[in-house]
Amino acid sequence: MLAFVNLRGLGLGDVKLGALLGVTLGWPAAVGGLLAAFVLNGVVIVIMVAARRTDPAGEVPFGPALVAGAALAVVVHLLS
């Protein structure tokens, strides 16, 4: 599904990592982790644009946000 969101925006490595995390975490945690990854990456992009480290059309890697979102989903799952 990630590959169809923006064909030029995501690399195949991001799609593979997302699939691996989805299989590993299970459906509910994978959805939460994916949503957290989009929010985290959005915050990073806003900060980078505000600090003039990149322009709004610049490229920002999504893999680290996927890993951080997955880690956050695991923590939330363990605490609940």
Helices and strands as residue ranges (DSSP letters): H 2-5, H 12-25, H 27-50, H 63-79
